[in-house]
């Protein structure tokens, strides 16, 4: 037996009709229709706004300065001086 056979769907429809009533089902249907229309309209407005705006320029990468002072590179003469100090 299928879960959604015509008999099952008919029983579900009758239970919903008894629980909610015809008047409540009509108002639920109209409210749902208005909600869908409002959603579609807002989607259209969003698309229009997106096409109306000029494209944003790309962001440039910027280097953040560090708090530490830049380390000095050692030259050959500095390396020789430190080597002499350690041997003495």
PyMOL Python script that loads the backbone (N, CA, C, O; Angstrom):
from pymol import cmd

cmd.read_pdbstr("""\
ATOM      1  N   UNK A   1       0.828  -1.191   0.000  1.00  0.00           N
ATOM      2  CA  UNK A   1       0.000   0.000   0.000  1.00  0.00           C
ATOM      3  C   UNK A   1       0.871   1.254   0.000  1.00  0.00           C
ATOM      4  O   UNK A   1       1.831   1.355   0.764  1.00  0.00           O
ATOM      5  N   UNK A   2       0.535   2.182  -0.844  1.00  0.00           N
ATOM      6  CA  UNK A   2       1.269   3.440  -0.917  1.00  0.00           C
ATOM      7  C   UNK A   2       0.859   4.361   0.228  1.00  0.00           C
ATOM      8  O   UNK A   2      -0.268   4.321   0.722  1.00  0.00           O
ATOM      9  N   UNK A   3       1.799   5.173   0.619  1.00  0.00           N
ATOM     10  CA  UNK A   3       1.526   6.125   1.684  1.00  0.00           C
ATOM     11  C   UNK A   3       0.555   7.215   1.215  1.00  0.00           C
ATOM     12  O   UNK A   3      -0.292   7.672   1.982  1.00  0.00           O
ATOM     13  N   UNK A   4       0.686   7.625  -0.047  1.00  0.00           N
ATOM     14  CA  UNK A   4      -0.156   8.693  -0.572  1.00  0.00           C
ATOM     15  C   UNK A   4      -1.137   8.156  -1.615  1.00  0.00           C
ATOM     16  O   UNK A   4      -1.247   8.718  -2.705  1.00  0.00           O
ATOM     17  N   UNK A   5      -1.818   7.121  -1.304  1.00  0.00           N
ATOM     18  CA  UNK A   5      -2.842   6.609  -2.219  1.00  0.00           C
ATOM     19  C   UNK A   5      -4.043   7.560  -2.158  1.00  0.00           C
ATOM     20  O   UNK A   5      -4.167   8.336  -1.211  1.00  0.00           O
ATOM     21  N   UNK A   6      -4.918   7.506  -3.151  1.00  0.00           N
ATOM     22  CA  UNK A   6      -6.081   8.418  -3.148  1.00  0.00           C
ATOM     23  C   UNK A   6      -6.956   8.282  -1.899  1.00  0.00           C
ATOM     24  O   UNK A   6      -7.519   9.273  -1.433  1.00  0.00           O
ATOM     25  N   UNK A   7      -7.075   7.097  -1.366  1.00  0.00           N
ATOM     26  CA  UNK A   7      -7.881   6.926  -0.153  1.00  0.00           C
ATOM     27  C   UNK A   7      -7.250   7.651   1.028  1.00  0.00           C
ATOM     28  O   UNK A   7      -7.944   8.306   1.805  1.00  0.00           O
ATOM     29  N   UNK A   8      -5.931   7.530   1.162  1.00  0.00           N
ATOM     30  CA  UNK A   8      -5.255   8.194   2.277  1.00  0.00           C
ATOM     31  C   UNK A   8      -5.369   9.712   2.168  1.00  0.00           C
ATOM     32  O   UNK A   8      -5.618  10.400   3.157  1.00  0.00           O
ATOM     33  N   UNK A   9      -5.183  10.220   0.956  1.00  0.00           N
ATOM     34  CA  UNK A   9      -5.308  11.666   0.758  1.00  0.00           C
ATOM     35  C   UNK A   9      -6.717  12.156   1.066  1.00  0.00           C
ATOM     36  O   UNK A   9      -6.884  13.236   1.632  1.00  0.00           O
ATOM     37  N   UNK A  10      -7.725  11.381   0.704  1.00  0.00           N
ATOM     38  CA  UNK A  10      -9.110  11.757   0.991  1.00  0.00           C
ATOM     39  C   UNK A  10      -9.372  11.769   2.494  1.00  0.00           C
ATOM     40  O   UNK A  10     -10.048  12.665   3.001  1.00  0.00           O
ATOM     41  N   UNK A  11      -8.842  10.781   3.205  1.00  0.00           N
ATOM     42  CA  UNK A  11      -9.015  10.739   4.666  1.00  0.00           C
ATOM     43  C   UNK A  11      -8.319  11.921   5.317  1.00  0.00           C
ATOM     44  O   UNK A  11      -8.871  12.535   6.230  1.00  0.00           O
ATOM     45  N   UNK A  12      -7.114  12.251   4.861  1.00  0.00           N
ATOM     46  CA  UNK A  12      -6.379  13.400   5.420  1.00  0.00           C
ATOM     47  C   UNK A  12      -7.157  14.688   5.164  1.00  0.00           C
ATOM     48  O   UNK A  12      -7.252  15.537   6.050  1.00  0.00           O
ATOM     49  N   UNK A  13      -7.715  14.841   3.960  1.00  0.00           N
ATOM     50  CA  UNK A  13      -8.491  16.030   3.630  1.00  0.00           C
ATOM     51  C   UNK A  13      -9.725  16.154   4.524  1.00  0.00           C
ATOM     52  O   UNK A  13     -10.041  17.249   4.991  1.00  0.00           O
ATOM     53  N   UNK A  14     -10.417  15.055   4.763  1.00  0.00           N
ATOM     54  CA  UNK A  14     -11.598  15.085   5.633  1.00  0.00           C
ATOM     55  C   UNK A  14     -11.219  15.441   7.068  1.00  0.00           C
ATOM     56  O   UNK A  14     -11.927  16.212   7.716  1.00  0.00           O
ATOM     57  N   UNK A  15     -10.121  14.896   7.573  1.00  0.00           N
ATOM     58  CA  UNK A  15      -9.689  15.214   8.939  1.00  0.00           C
ATOM     59  C   UNK A  15      -9.336  16.698   9.051  1.00  0.00           C
ATOM     60  O   UNK A  15      -9.704  17.349  10.029  1.00  0.00           O
ATOM     61  N   UNK A  16      -8.640  17.223   8.076  1.00  0.00           N
ATOM     62  CA  UNK A  16      -8.277  18.650   8.095  1.00  0.00           C
ATOM     63  C   UNK A  16      -9.532  19.502   8.028  1.00  0.00           C
ATOM     64  O   UNK A  16      -9.634  20.514   8.722  1.00  0.00           O
ATOM     65  N   UNK A  17     -10.470  19.110   7.215  1.00  0.00           N
ATOM     66  CA  UNK A  17     -11.724  19.856   7.088  1.00  0.00           C
ATOM     67  C   UNK A  17     -12.506  19.862   8.392  1.00  0.00           C
ATOM     68  O   UNK A  17     -13.072  20.888   8.769  1.00  0.00           O
ATOM     69  N   UNK A  18     -12.547  18.735   9.082  1.00  0.00           N
ATOM     70  CA  UNK A  18     -13.266  18.654  10.356  1.00  0.00           C
ATOM     71  C   UNK A  18     -12.558  19.473  11.429  1.00  0.00           C
ATOM     72  O   UNK A  18     -13.206  20.167  12.213  1.00  0.00           O
ATOM     73  N   UNK A  19     -11.234  19.394  11.464  1.00  0.00           N
ATOM     74  CA  UNK A  19     -10.481  20.088  12.514  1.00  0.00           C
ATOM     75  C   UNK A  19     -10.552  21.600  12.333  1.00  0.00           C
ATOM     76  O   UNK A  19     -10.818  22.326  13.291  1.00  0.00           O
ATOM     77  N   UNK A  20     -10.316  22.080  11.114  1.00  0.00           N
ATOM     78  CA  UNK A  20     -10.232  23.525  10.905  1.00  0.00           C
ATOM     79  C   UNK A  20     -11.555  24.158  10.472  1.00  0.00           C
ATOM     80  O   UNK A  20     -11.803  25.317  10.802  1.00  0.00           O
ATOM     81  N   UNK A  21     -12.384  23.460   9.768  1.00  0.00           N
ATOM     82  CA  UNK A  21     -13.628  24.044   9.267  1.00  0.00           C
ATOM     83  C   UNK A  21     -13.396  24.739   7.944  1.00  0.00           C
ATOM     84  O   UNK A  21     -12.262  25.079   7.605  1.00  0.00           O
ATOM     85  N   UNK A  22     -14.468  24.954   7.191  1.00  0.00           N
ATOM     86  CA  UNK A  22     -14.329  25.524   5.848  1.00  0.00           C
ATOM     87  C   UNK A  22     -13.935  26.996   5.881  1.00  0.00           C
ATOM     88  O   UNK A  22     -13.139  27.448   5.058  1.00  0.00           O
ATOM     89  N   UNK A  23     -14.494  27.745   6.837  1.00  0.00           N
ATOM     90  CA  UNK A  23     -14.189  29.170   6.904  1.00  0.00           C
ATOM     91  C   UNK A  23     -12.718  29.396   7.237  1.00  0.00           C
ATOM     92  O   UNK A  23     -12.062  30.245   6.634  1.00  0.00           O
ATOM     93  N   UNK A  24     -12.213  28.641   8.188  1.00  0.00           N
ATOM     94  CA  UNK A  24     -10.808  28.786   8.582  1.00  0.00           C
ATOM     95  C   UNK A  24      -9.880  28.377   7.436  1.00  0.00           C
ATOM     96  O   UNK A  24      -8.843  29.007   7.229  1.00  0.00           O
ATOM     97  N   UNK A  25     -10.242  27.332   6.692  1.00  0.00           N
ATOM     98  CA  UNK A  25      -9.419  26.906   5.558  1.00  0.00           C
ATOM     99  C   UNK A  25      -9.373  27.979   4.473  1.00  0.00           C
ATOM    100  O   UNK A  25      -8.331  28.179   3.849  1.00  0.00           O
ATOM    101  N   UNK A  26     -10.501  28.678   4.236  1.00  0.00           N
ATOM    102  CA  UNK A  26     -10.499  29.759   3.240  1.00  0.00           C
ATOM    103  C   UNK A  26      -9.590  30.898   3.664  1.00  0.00           C
ATOM    104  O   UNK A  26      -8.837  31.433   2.850  1.00  0.00           O
ATOM    105  N   UNK A  27      -9.656  31.269   4.932  1.00  0.00           N
ATOM    106  CA  UNK A  27      -8.803  32.374   5.389  1.00  0.00           C
ATOM    107  C   UNK A  27      -7.324  31.962   5.392  1.00  0.00           C
ATOM    108  O   UNK A  27      -6.451  32.775   5.091  1.00  0.00           O
ATOM    109  N   UNK A  28      -7.051  30.710   5.729  1.00  0.00           N
ATOM    110  CA  UNK A  28      -5.664  30.240   5.688  1.00  0.00           C
ATOM    111  C   UNK A  28      -5.151  30.278   4.251  1.00  0.00           C
ATOM    112  O   UNK A  28      -4.014  30.683   4.006  1.00  0.00           O
ATOM    113  N   UNK A  29      -5.990  29.856   3.300  1.00  0.00           N
ATOM    114  CA  UNK A  29      -5.593  29.865   1.889  1.00  0.00           C
ATOM    115  C   UNK A  29      -5.331  31.271   1.376  1.00  0.00           C
ATOM    116  O   UNK A  29      -4.343  31.502   0.680  1.00  0.00           O
ATOM    117  N   UNK A  30      -6.202  32.208   1.711  1.00  0.00           N
ATOM    118  CA  UNK A  30      -6.003  33.585   1.237  1.00  0.00           C
ATOM    119  C   UNK A  30      -4.781  34.227   1.909  1.00  0.00           C
ATOM    120  O   UNK A  30      -4.025  34.953   1.264  1.00  0.00           O
ATOM    121  N   UNK A  31      -4.595  33.959   3.194  1.00  0.00           N
ATOM    122  CA  UNK A  31      -3.420  34.496   3.882  1.00  0.00           C
ATOM    123  C   UNK A  31      -2.123  33.938   3.290  1.00  0.00           C
ATOM    124  O   UNK A  31      -1.136  34.658   3.136  1.00  0.00           O
ATOM    125  N   UNK A  32      -2.143  32.659   2.967  1.00  0.00           N
ATOM    126  CA  UNK A  32      -0.966  32.035   2.361  1.00  0.00           C
ATOM    127  C   UNK A  32      -0.688  32.625   0.984  1.00  0.00           C
ATOM    128  O   UNK A  32       0.467  32.852   0.625  1.00  0.00           O
ATOM    129  N   UNK A  33      -1.743  32.871   0.214  1.00  0.00           N
ATOM    130  CA  UNK A  33      -1.585  33.486  -1.107  1.00  0.00           C
ATOM    131  C   UNK A  33      -1.009  34.887  -1.009  1.00  0.00           C
ATOM    132  O   UNK A  33      -0.138  35.254  -1.797  1.00  0.00           O
ATOM    133  N   UNK A  34      -1.486  35.681  -0.046  1.00  0.00           N
ATOM    134  CA  UNK A  34      -0.950  37.026   0.144  1.00  0.00           C
ATOM    135  C   UNK A  34       0.516  36.981   0.557  1.00  0.00           C
ATOM    136  O   UNK A  34       1.309  37.813   0.118  1.00  0.00           O
ATOM    137  N   UNK A  35       0.880  36.022   1.391  1.00  0.00           N
ATOM    138  CA  UNK A  35       2.269  35.902   1.831  1.00  0.00           C
ATOM    139  C   UNK A  35       3.181  35.560   0.659  1.00  0.00           C
ATOM    140  O   UNK A  35       4.281  36.098   0.542  1.00  0.00           O
ATOM    141  N   UNK A  36       2.719  34.666  -0.203  1.00  0.00           N
ATOM    142  CA  UNK A  36       3.526  34.284  -1.376  1.00  0.00           C
ATOM    143  C   UNK A  36       3.671  35.476  -2.320  1.00  0.00           C
ATOM    144  O   UNK A  36       4.759  35.718  -2.842  1.00  0.00           O
ATOM    145  N   UNK A  37       2.585  36.224  -2.546  1.00  0.00           N
ATOM    146  CA  UNK A  37       2.661  37.408  -3.415  1.00  0.00           C
ATOM    147  C   UNK A  37       3.611  38.454  -2.837  1.00  0.00           C
ATOM    148  O   UNK A  37       4.396  39.054  -3.571  1.00  0.00           O
ATOM    149  N   UNK A  38       3.541  38.672  -1.526  1.00  0.00           N
ATOM    150  CA  UNK A  38       4.450  39.629  -0.894  1.00  0.00           C
ATOM    151  C   UNK A  38       5.905  39.201  -1.010  1.00  0.00           C
ATOM    152  O   UNK A  38       6.790  40.027  -1.231  1.00  0.00           O
ATOM    153  N   UNK A  39       6.143  37.905  -0.859  1.00  0.00           N
ATOM    154  CA  UNK A  39       7.509  37.399  -0.995  1.00  0.00           C
ATOM    155  C   UNK A  39       8.031  37.589  -2.415  1.00  0.00           C
ATOM    156  O   UNK A  39       9.173  38.006  -2.608  1.00  0.00           O
ATOM    157  N   UNK A  40       7.204  37.286  -3.403  1.00  0.00           N
ATOM    158  CA  UNK A  40       7.624  37.453  -4.799  1.00  0.00           C
ATOM    159  C   UNK A  40       7.903  38.926  -5.111  1.00  0.00           C
ATOM    160  O   UNK A  40       8.875  39.247  -5.796  1.00  0.00           O
ATOM    161  N   UNK A  41       7.050  39.815  -4.606  1.00  0.00           N
ATOM    162  CA  UNK A  41       7.247  41.251  -4.849  1.00  0.00           C
ATOM    163  C   UNK A  41       8.554  41.741  -4.232  1.00  0.00           C
ATOM    164  O   UNK A  41       9.286  42.514  -4.850  1.00  0.00           O
ATOM    165  N   UNK A  42       8.843  41.290  -3.019  1.00  0.00           N
ATOM    166  CA  UNK A  42      10.099  41.718  -2.384  1.00  0.00           C
ATOM    167  C   UNK A  42      11.304  41.159  -3.115  1.00  0.00           C
ATOM    168  O   UNK A  42      12.347  41.811  -3.169  1.00  0.00           O
ATOM    169  N   UNK A  43      11.183  39.965  -3.681  1.00  0.00           N
ATOM    170  CA  UNK A  43      12.280  39.412  -4.483  1.00  0.00           C
ATOM    171  C   UNK A  43      12.495  40.253  -5.737  1.00  0.00           C
ATOM    172  O   UNK A  43      13.635  40.517  -6.118  1.00  0.00           O
ATOM    173  N   UNK A  44      11.409  40.673  -6.380  1.00  0.00           N
ATOM    174  CA  UNK A  44      11.537  41.531  -7.576  1.00  0.00           C
ATOM    175  C   UNK A  44      12.179  42.868  -7.210  1.00  0.00           C
ATOM    176  O   UNK A  44      13.039  43.362  -7.941  1.00  0.00           O
ATOM    177  N   UNK A  45      11.767  43.460  -6.083  1.00  0.00           N
ATOM    178  CA  UNK A  45      12.355  44.725  -5.652  1.00  0.00           C
ATOM    179  C   UNK A  45      13.845  44.564  -5.360  1.00  0.00           C
ATOM    180  O   UNK A  45      14.643  45.442  -5.687  1.00  0.00           O
ATOM    181  N   UNK A  46      14.214  43.456  -4.752  1.00  0.00           N
ATOM    182  CA  UNK A  46      15.623  43.200  -4.469  1.00  0.00           C
ATOM    183  C   UNK A  46      16.441  43.073  -5.740  1.00  0.00           C
ATOM    184  O   UNK A  46      17.571  43.556  -5.809  1.00  0.00           O
ATOM    185  N   UNK A  47      15.868  42.421  -6.749  1.00  0.00           N
ATOM    186  CA  UNK A  47      16.565  42.296  -8.030  1.00  0.00           C
ATOM    187  C   UNK A  47      16.700  43.658  -8.707  1.00  0.00           C
ATOM    188  O   UNK A  47      17.739  43.960  -9.293  1.00  0.00           O
ATOM    189  N   UNK A  48      15.648  44.484  -8.629  1.00  0.00           N
ATOM    190  CA  UNK A  48      15.718  45.819  -9.228  1.00  0.00           C
ATOM    191  C   UNK A  48      16.761  46.671  -8.518  1.00  0.00           C
ATOM    192  O   UNK A  48      17.522  47.392  -9.164  1.00  0.00           O
ATOM    193  N   UNK A  49      16.798  46.592  -7.198  1.00  0.00           N
ATOM    194  CA  UNK A  49      17.779  47.369  -6.450  1.00  0.00           C
ATOM    195  C   UNK A  49      19.196  46.921  -6.780  1.00  0.00           C
ATOM    196  O   UNK A  49      20.108  47.744  -6.862  1.00  0.00           O
ATOM    197  N   UNK A  50      19.378  45.636  -6.967  1.00  0.00           N
ATOM    198  CA  UNK A  50      20.716  45.114  -7.273  1.00  0.00           C
ATOM    199  C   UNK A  50      21.181  45.561  -8.650  1.00  0.00           C
ATOM    200  O   UNK A  50      22.371  45.803  -8.850  1.00  0.00           O
ATOM    201  N   UNK A  51      20.260  45.675  -9.605  1.00  0.00           N
ATOM    202  CA  UNK A  51      20.662  46.097 -10.947  1.00  0.00           C
ATOM    203  C   UNK A  51      20.810  47.610 -11.031  1.00  0.00           C
ATOM    204  O   UNK A  51      21.558  48.099 -11.876  1.00  0.00           O
ATOM    205  N   UNK A  52      20.122  48.362 -10.183  1.00  0.00           N
ATOM    206  CA  UNK A  52      20.206  49.823 -10.219  1.00  0.00           C
ATOM    207  C   UNK A  52      21.502  50.351  -9.609  1.00  0.00           C
ATOM    208  O   UNK A  52      21.989  51.403 -10.024  1.00  0.00           O
ATOM    209  N   UNK A  53      22.057  49.655  -8.650  1.00  0.00           N
ATOM    210  CA  UNK A  53      23.258  50.125  -7.965  1.00  0.00           C
ATOM    211  C   UNK A  53      24.486  49.941  -8.845  1.00  0.00           C
ATOM    212  O   UNK A  53      24.605  48.927  -9.532  1.00  0.00           O
ATOM    213  N   UNK A  54      25.406  50.912  -8.832  1.00  0.00           N
ATOM    214  CA  UNK A  54      26.643  50.717  -9.580  1.00  0.00           C
ATOM    215  C   UNK A  54      27.499  49.660  -8.879  1.00  0.00           C
ATOM    216  O   UNK A  54      27.430  49.514  -7.659  1.00  0.00           O
ATOM    217  N   UNK A  55      28.297  48.933  -9.642  1.00  0.00           N
ATOM    218  CA  UNK A  55      29.119  47.897  -8.999  1.00  0.00           C
ATOM    219  C   UNK A  55      30.152  48.539  -8.074  1.00  0.00           C
ATOM    220  O   UNK A  55      30.688  49.610  -8.358  1.00  0.00           O
ATOM    221  N   UNK A  56      30.411  47.861  -6.972  1.00  0.00           N
ATOM    222  CA  UNK A  56      31.390  48.375  -6.018  1.00  0.00           C
ATOM    223  C   UNK A  56      32.791  48.137  -6.544  1.00  0.00           C
ATOM    224  O   UNK A  56      33.066  47.086  -7.122  1.00  0.00           O
ATOM    225  N   UNK A  57      33.687  49.109  -6.350  1.00  0.00           N
ATOM    226  CA  UNK A  57      35.062  48.885  -6.810  1.00  0.00           C
ATOM    227  C   UNK A  57      35.718  47.798  -5.963  1.00  0.00           C
ATOM    228  O   UNK A  57      35.386  47.631  -4.789  1.00  0.00           O
ATOM    229  N   UNK A  58      36.644  47.066  -6.561  1.00  0.00           N
ATOM    230  CA  UNK A  58      37.298  46.005  -5.784  1.00  0.00           C
ATOM    231  C   UNK A  58      38.129  46.601  -4.653  1.00  0.00           C
ATOM    232  O   UNK A  58      38.689  47.689  -4.784  1.00  0.00           O
ATOM    233  N   UNK A  59      38.199  45.891  -3.570  1.00  0.00           N
ATOM    234  CA  UNK A  59      38.961  46.349  -2.417  1.00  0.00           C
ATOM    235  C   UNK A  59      40.444  46.149  -2.662  1.00  0.00           C
ATOM    236  O   UNK A  59      40.855  45.147  -3.247  1.00  0.00           O
ATOM    237  N   UNK A  60      41.245  47.102  -2.215  1.00  0.00           N
ATOM    238  CA  UNK A  60      42.688  46.991  -2.356  1.00  0.00           C
ATOM    239  C   UNK A  60      43.268  46.363  -1.097  1.00  0.00           C
ATOM    240  O   UNK A  60      42.809  46.620   0.016  1.00  0.00           O
ATOM    241  N   UNK A  61      44.262  45.556  -1.294  1.00  0.00           N
ATOM    242  CA  UNK A  61      44.924  44.926  -0.154  1.00  0.00           C
ATOM    243  C   UNK A  61      45.871  45.947   0.474  1.00  0.00           C
ATOM    244  O   UNK A  61      46.658  46.589  -0.222  1.00  0.00           O
ATOM    245  N   UNK A  62      45.788  46.084   1.777  1.00  0.00           N
ATOM    246  CA  UNK A  62      46.653  47.015   2.485  1.00  0.00           C
ATOM    247  C   UNK A  62      47.422  46.253   3.544  1.00  0.00           C
ATOM    248  O   UNK A  62      46.891  45.356   4.199  1.00  0.00           O
ATOM    249  N   UNK A  63      48.696  46.630   3.702  1.00  0.00           N
ATOM    250  CA  UNK A  63      49.508  45.979   4.707  1.00  0.00           C
ATOM    251  C   UNK A  63      49.324  46.712   6.032  1.00  0.00           C
ATOM    252  O   UNK A  63      49.412  47.938   6.096  1.00  0.00           O
ATOM    253  N   UNK A  64      49.070  45.955   7.071  1.00  0.00           N
ATOM    254  CA  UNK A  64      48.876  46.527   8.394  1.00  0.00           C
ATOM    255  C   UNK A  64      50.235  46.673   9.049  1.00  0.00           C
ATOM    256  O   UNK A  64      50.974  45.694   9.148  1.00  0.00           O
ATOM    257  N   UNK A  65      50.589  47.876   9.502  1.00  0.00           N
ATOM    258  CA  UNK A  65      51.900  48.042  10.140  1.00  0.00           C
ATOM    259  C   UNK A  65      51.938  47.289  11.472  1.00  0.00           C
ATOM    260  O   UNK A  65      50.965  47.276  12.226  1.00  0.00           O
ATOM    261  N   UNK A  66      53.073  46.673  11.736  1.00  0.00           N
ATOM    262  CA  UNK A  66      53.195  45.917  12.983  1.00  0.00           C
ATOM    263  C   UNK A  66      53.651  46.845  14.106  1.00  0.00           C
ATOM    264  O   UNK A  66      54.178  47.927  13.849  1.00  0.00           O
ATOM    265  N   UNK A  67      53.448  46.421  15.338  1.00  0.00           N
ATOM    266  CA  UNK A  67      53.853  47.205  16.496  1.00  0.00           C
ATOM    267  C   UNK A  67      55.357  47.105  16.742  1.00  0.00           C
ATOM    268  O   UNK A  67      55.958  48.010  17.320  1.00  0.00           O
ATOM    269  N   UNK A  68      55.957  46.011  16.305  1.00  0.00           N
ATOM    270  CA  UNK A  68      57.390  45.812  16.502  1.00  0.00           C
ATOM    271  C   UNK A  68      58.174  46.590  15.452  1.00  0.00           C
ATOM    272  O   UNK A  68      57.723  46.725  14.314  1.00  0.00           O
ATOM    273  N   UNK A  69      59.351  47.106  15.829  1.00  0.00           N
ATOM    274  CA  UNK A  69      60.172  47.738  14.807  1.00  0.00           C
ATOM    275  C   UNK A  69      60.716  46.667  13.860  1.00  0.00           C
ATOM    276  O   UNK A  69      60.910  45.514  14.246  1.00  0.00           O
ATOM    277  N   UNK A  70      60.952  47.068  12.637  1.00  0.00           N
ATOM    278  CA  UNK A  70      61.428  46.119  11.638  1.00  0.00           C
ATOM    279  C   UNK A  70      62.811  45.610  12.033  1.00  0.00           C
ATOM    280  O   UNK A  70      63.662  46.382  12.475  1.00  0.00           O
ATOM    281  N   UNK A  71      63.029  44.300  11.871  1.00  0.00           N
ATOM    282  CA  UNK A  71      64.331  43.721  12.196  1.00  0.00           C
ATOM    283  C   UNK A  71      65.326  44.087  11.115  1.00  0.00           C
ATOM    284  O   UNK A  71      65.002  44.097   9.927  1.00  0.00           O
ATOM    285  N   UNK A  72      66.535  44.385  11.541  1.00  0.00           N
ATOM    286  CA  UNK A  72      67.578  44.752  10.589  1.00  0.00           C
ATOM    287  C   UNK A  72      68.212  43.485  10.044  1.00  0.00           C
ATOM    288  O   UNK A  72      68.380  42.493  10.753  1.00  0.00           O
ATOM    289  N   UNK A  73      68.552  43.544   8.794  1.00  0.00           N
ATOM    290  CA  UNK A  73      69.228  42.405   8.201  1.00  0.00           C
ATOM    291  C   UNK A  73      70.706  42.483   8.541  1.00  0.00           C
ATOM    292  O   UNK A  73      71.304  43.558   8.555  1.00  0.00           O
ATOM    293  N   UNK A  74      71.263  41.353   8.805  1.00  0.00           N
ATOM    294  CA  UNK A  74      72.686  41.344   9.156  1.00  0.00           C
ATOM    295  C   UNK A  74      73.514  41.285   7.891  1.00  0.00           C
ATOM    296  O   UNK A  74      73.238  40.511   6.975  1.00  0.00           O
ATOM    297  N   UNK A  75      74.530  42.118   7.865  1.00  0.00           N
ATOM    298  CA  UNK A  75      75.450  42.114   6.732  1.00  0.00           C
ATOM    299  C   UNK A  75      76.666  41.275   7.094  1.00  0.00           C
ATOM    300  O   UNK A  75      76.790  40.814   8.229  1.00  0.00           O
ATOM    301  N   UNK A  76      77.534  41.081   6.166  1.00  0.00           N
ATOM    302  CA  UNK A  76      78.719  40.251   6.395  1.00  0.00           C
ATOM    303  C   UNK A  76      79.621  40.880   7.448  1.00  0.00           C
ATOM    304  O   UNK A  76      80.194  40.164   8.268  1.00  0.00           O
ATOM    305  N   UNK A  77      79.762  42.221   7.444  1.00  0.00           N
ATOM    306  CA  UNK A  77      80.641  42.872   8.416  1.00  0.00           C
ATOM    307  C   UNK A  77      80.059  42.761   9.824  1.00  0.00           C
ATOM    308  O   UNK A  77      80.810  42.604  10.786  1.00  0.00           O
ATOM    309  N   UNK A  78      78.735  42.840   9.962  1.00  0.00           N
ATOM    310  CA  UNK A  78      78.115  42.688  11.265  1.00  0.00           C
ATOM    311  C   UNK A  78      78.279  41.260  11.770  1.00  0.00           C
ATOM    312  O   UNK A  78      78.496  41.037  12.961  1.00  0.00           O
ATOM    313  N   UNK A  79      78.177  40.308  10.873  1.00  0.00           N
ATOM    314  CA  UNK A  79      78.340  38.919  11.272  1.00  0.00           C
ATOM    315  C   UNK A  79      79.763  38.671  11.747  1.00  0.00           C
ATOM    316  O   UNK A  79      79.978  37.913  12.693  1.00  0.00           O
ATOM    317  N   UNK A  80      80.753  39.313  11.091  1.00  0.00           N
ATOM    318  CA  UNK A  80      82.154  39.152  11.492  1.00  0.00           C
ATOM    319  C   UNK A  80      82.366  39.778  12.877  1.00  0.00           C
ATOM    320  O   UNK A  80      83.071  39.198  13.703  1.00  0.00           O
ATOM    321  N   UNK A  81      81.782  40.930  13.145  1.00  0.00           N
ATOM    322  CA  UNK A  81      81.946  41.592  14.427  1.00  0.00           C
ATOM    323  C   UNK A  81      81.359  40.741  15.554  1.00  0.00           C
ATOM    324  O   UNK A  81      81.959  40.621  16.622  1.00  0.00           O
ATOM    325  N   UNK A  82      80.202  40.161  15.320  1.00  0.00           N
ATOM    326  CA  UNK A  82      79.612  39.324  16.369  1.00  0.00           C
ATOM    327  C   UNK A  82      80.418  38.052  16.569  1.00  0.00           C
ATOM    328  O   UNK A  82      80.489  37.518  17.676  1.00  0.00           O
ATOM    329  N   UNK A  83      81.017  37.577  15.501  1.00  0.00           N
ATOM    330  CA  UNK A  83      81.846  36.365  15.632  1.00  0.00           C
ATOM    331  C   UNK A  83      83.096  36.679  16.446  1.00  0.00           C
ATOM    332  O   UNK A  83      83.539  35.846  17.237  1.00  0.00           O
ATOM    333  N   UNK A  84      83.681  37.887  16.263  1.00  0.00           N
ATOM    334  CA  UNK A  84      84.875  38.277  17.003  1.00  0.00           C
ATOM    335  C   UNK A  84      84.538  38.448  18.483  1.00  0.00           C
ATOM    336  O   UNK A  84      85.338  38.078  19.343  1.00  0.00           O
ATOM    337  N   UNK A  85      83.384  38.995  18.785  1.00  0.00           N
ATOM    338  CA  UNK A  85      83.005  39.222  20.171  1.00  0.00           C
ATOM    339  C   UNK A  85      82.804  37.897  20.902  1.00  0.00           C
ATOM    340  O   UNK A  85      83.143  37.782  22.080  1.00  0.00           O
ATOM    341  N   UNK A  86      82.271  36.924  20.231  1.00  0.00           N
ATOM    342  CA  UNK A  86      82.015  35.652  20.887  1.00  0.00           C
ATOM    343  C   UNK A  86      83.298  34.845  21.083  1.00  0.00           C
ATOM    344  O   UNK A  86      83.379  34.030  22.002  1.00  0.00           O
ATOM    345  N   UNK A  87      84.294  35.063  20.235  1.00  0.00           N
ATOM    346  CA  UNK A  87      85.543  34.324  20.388  1.00  0.00           C
ATOM    347  C   UNK A  87      86.434  34.949  21.431  1.00  0.00           C
ATOM    348  O   UNK A  87      87.283  34.242  21.974  1.00  0.00           O
ATOM    349  N   UNK A  88      86.310  36.181  21.742  1.00  0.00           N
ATOM    350  CA  UNK A  88      87.168  36.858  22.704  1.00  0.00           C
ATOM    351  C   UNK A  88      86.795  36.558  24.097  1.00  0.00           C
ATOM    352  O   UNK A  88      87.428  37.057  25.027  1.00  0.00           O
TER     353      UNK A  88
END
""", "prot")
cmd.dss("prot")
cmd.show_as("cartoon", "prot")
cmd.util.cbc("prot")
cmd.orient("prot")
